[in-house]
Amino acid sequence: MDDLMYGLAGLSTRENFLDDPLPETLAEAERLAASIERAVWQETGGGVRDLRVEISRQGILLTGRCETYYTKQKAQHAAMGVGGGQLTNRIQVT
């Protein structure tokens, strides 16, 4: 589970996850990234260290470190609840 991509196999908590457009401007992308960071922090209780959210035309990339696969999964679900597009979860479990 170190480098998994989600969103293509129906793992989304929202039916239209892939249909949601990604932001078109830098300001919109920054707002989306900040919203995802807040959602992940709230859902995991700050359990993801060095969390970084990157938004690009390819989708959303999560990076950081956490102590359990459960926390990694909670971070993923929090991000899926906020942003559209393909999500790549590269949070490392240490």
Solvent accessible surface area in square Angstrom, and as a share of the most:
residue,aa,sasa,rsa
1,M,111,0.50
2,D,95,0.49
3,D,83,0.43
4,L,61,0.30
5,M,111,0.49
6,Y,22,0.08
7,G,4,0.04
8,L,121,0.60
9,A,83,0.64
10,G,66,0.64
11,L,87,0.43
12,S,28,0.18
13,T,84,0.49
14,R,67,0.24
15,E,189,0.85
16,N,73,0.37
17,F,2,0.01
18,L,82,0.41
19,D,114,0.59
20,D,34,0.17
21,P,117,0.73
22,L,39,0.19
23,P,30,0.19
24,E,146,0.65
25,T,75,0.43
26,L,135,0.67
27,A,50,0.39
28,E,69,0.31
29,A,17,0.13
30,E,104,0.47
31,R,152,0.56
32,L,28,0.14
33,A,15,0.12
34,A,40,0.31
35,S,33,0.22
36,I,0,0.00
37,E,69,0.31
38,R,138,0.51
39,A,20,0.16
40,V,0,0.00
41,W,161,0.56
42,Q,133,0.59
43,E,83,0.37
44,T,22,0.13
45,G,63,0.61
46,G,29,0.28
47,G,27,0.26
48,V,13,0.08
49,R,88,0.32
50,D,102,0.53
51,L,41,0.21
52,R,147,0.54
53,V,12,0.07
54,E,67,0.30
55,I,35,0.18
56,S,53,0.34
57,R,200,0.73
58,Q,148,0.66
59,G,5,0.05
60,I,2,0.01
61,L,39,0.19
62,L,0,0.00
63,T,37,0.21
64,G,10,0.10
65,R,94,0.34
66,C,0,0.00
67,E,125,0.56
68,T,67,0.39
69,Y,104,0.39
70,Y,144,0.55
71,T,23,0.13
72,K,1,0.01
73,Q,86,0.38
74,K,54,0.23
75,A,0,0.00
76,Q,8,0.04
77,H,62,0.28
78,A,14,0.11
79,A,0,0.00
80,M,0,0.00
81,G,39,0.38
82,V,57,0.33
83,G,1,0.01
84,G,5,0.05
85,G,8,0.08
86,Q,42,0.19
87,L,0,0.00
88,T,16,0.10
89,N,1,0.00
90,R,112,0.41
91,I,0,0.00
92,Q,109,0.48
93,V,39,0.22
94,T,97,0.56
